[in-house]
């Protein structure tokens, strides 16, 4: 493509593992297994919460939002990952790449917001237990959900800025899906690019950075409330209700930080490292979240066991 060509006429090339095409199928099978676990696990949680009226509570509403977000993030990348690692074709049009990029980052922003809402839920449950039902009403939860969607829409100006960029360098992206970090490094203008980088960094700091700070603040207040309890046994019992959420927060932010570090400082690292970190960032939180809540939440665990027993009884007949 020549420098003067319109961005809309471009086709980007998503990559697998350069010079290791023979490894693509071996890499795809564990990825495929993780996609399958993600879809089955999160769909199971959604069905359990919907079917059991006892679970129609704020905590499980937020858990359903988390499962929906994980499904959206997973399904956003599945088509291109399948094409690159199974069929060996990575061409993607500019509009399709922008759409995928928006979905990935919007769902990531939404997941960060859901984790913050779940931290607030734990704070209210532990610090204000008598006012829990009056604070987290169904109407307020719906407003929180709407606010999450509105926050994710802050990425729309970023998409508009990307459409104005001329891409006159290589059109080869370093992942099997589209990320804005990948796309902006291929642009051949500095003025718009600087504005785009500043806007993208500001949006990330105001959403994910602020969420991380507020989650930490919530747990500082929770710890202060827990330490006021009389016995260690009671403290551990109360704080154990937060363990699942803490694990989910770590599963989300650790791969995110790892991917950011690799993009910023790992230019000389092997392509396999970039590909692996990119897929860990997308898949690991979505895989672990239903497993963590399935193991740590007795109500969900019990419902899964009942469903398995019913299925076994029907099969035996």
SULDADA-V521275 format. One record per pair of residues at least 12 apart in sequence whose C-alpha atoms are under 7 Angstrom apart, sorted by sequence separation. I is the first residue (numbers start at 0). GAP is how many residues later the second one is. D is the distance in whole Angstrom. If there is no record, write none. Layout:
BEGIN
<<I/GAP/D> <I/GAP/D>>
END
This chain:
BEGIN
<<261/12/7> <225/13/7> <170/15/7> <169/16/6> <168/17/6> <45/18/6> <168/18/7> <258/18/6> <166/19/6> <167/19/7> <168/19/7> <258/19/6> <166/20/5> <167/20/6> <45/21/7> <165/21/6> <166/21/6> <164/22/6> <165/22/6> <258/22/7> <165/23/7> <75/24/6> <41/25/5> <254/25/6> <255/25/6> <254/26/5> <75/27/6> <75/28/6> <41/29/7> <72/31/6> <38/32/6> <251/33/5> <72/34/6> <250/34/5> <71/35/7> <112/35/6> <160/35/6> <68/38/6> <109/38/6> <157/38/7> <109/39/7> <68/41/7> <247/41/6> <68/42/6> <109/42/6> <157/42/7> <108/43/6> <65/45/6> <105/46/5> <65/48/6> <243/48/6> <64/49/7> <105/49/7> <243/49/6> <61/52/7> <243/52/6> <61/56/6> <27/57/6> <27/58/7> <58/59/7> <24/60/6> <23/61/5> <24/61/6> <97/61/7> <58/62/7> <15/68/6> <14/69/7> <15/69/6> <14/75/6> <13/76/4> <12/77/5> <13/77/6> <100/77/5> <12/78/5> <57/78/7> <99/78/6> <100/78/5> <11/79/6> <12/79/6> <100/79/7> <10/80/6> <11/80/5> <10/81/6> <11/81/6> <96/81/6> <10/82/4> <11/82/7> <9/83/6> <10/83/6> <9/84/6> <7/86/6> <6/87/7> <7/87/7> <83/92/6> <80/95/5> <115/95/6> <122/95/6> <126/95/7> <79/96/6> <80/96/7> <111/96/6> <118/96/6> <125/96/7> <79/97/6> <108/98/7> <112/98/7> <119/98/7> <126/98/6> <108/99/7> <111/99/7> <115/99/6> <118/99/6> <122/99/6> <76/100/6> <174/100/6> <174/103/7> <121/120/7> <114/134/7> <6/156/7> <6/158/7> <12/158/6> <13/158/6> <14/158/6> <6/159/6> <11/159/5> <12/159/5> <13/159/5> <14/159/6> <15/159/7> <5/160/7> <6/160/6> <11/160/6> <12/160/6> <13/160/7> <14/160/5> <15/160/6> <11/161/7> <13/161/6> <14/161/5> <13/162/5> <2/163/7> <13/163/6> <2/164/7> <2/165/4> <1/166/6> <0/167/7> <73/208/7> <73/209/7> <69/216/5> <44/245/7> <37/248/6> <41/248/6> <33/249/7> <37/249/5> <40/249/5> <36/250/6> <17/253/7> <33/253/6> <16/254/6> <16/255/6> <47/255/7>>
END
